[in-house]
C-alpha cells in the first residue's frame, strides 16, 4: 500500500515534524478545554496502530534504525552473533546492513 499526502493515516510515527505538530495540537486543546467542568478526558486518535501506520520505511527511519543497531551491537560481527543471523544463513554485512523489522 502506497501512502501519500492527503490520504488517511499518511503519517510517519518516527517523524520529529509529526510529533512537533502533535504536541502543538495537544497544548492548544489543553489550554482551551483543560479546565472545562464537563471534560473528563479526550482522545486524539481513534486508530493508533491501525491502517499499517506502525511501519515506517522512509530515510529518517532507516537512519535511526541503523543508528540504534550500531549503538546496541557496536559491530556487524556482534550483531550477527547475538541475533543468530549466521546460524540461519542470513548474516548482515556493512554493505547490506540489517533490514528493518
C-alpha positions, 0 to 999 in steps of 0.5 A: 500500500502506497501512502501519500499526502492527503490520504488517511493515516499518511503519517510517519510515527518516527517523524520529529515534524509529526510529533512537533505538530502533535504536541502543538495540537495537544497544548492548544486543546489543553489550554482551551478545554483543560479546565472545562467542568464537563471534560473528563478526558479526550482522545486524539486518535481513534486508530493508533496502530491501525491502517499499517501506520506502525511501519515506517520505511522512509530515510529518517527511519532507516537512519535511526534504525541503523543508528540504534543497531550500531549503538546496541551491537557496536559491530556487524560481527556482534550483531550477527552473533547475538541475533543468530543471523549466521546460524540461519544463513542470513548474516548482515554485512556493512554493505547490506546492513540489517533490514528493518523489522 
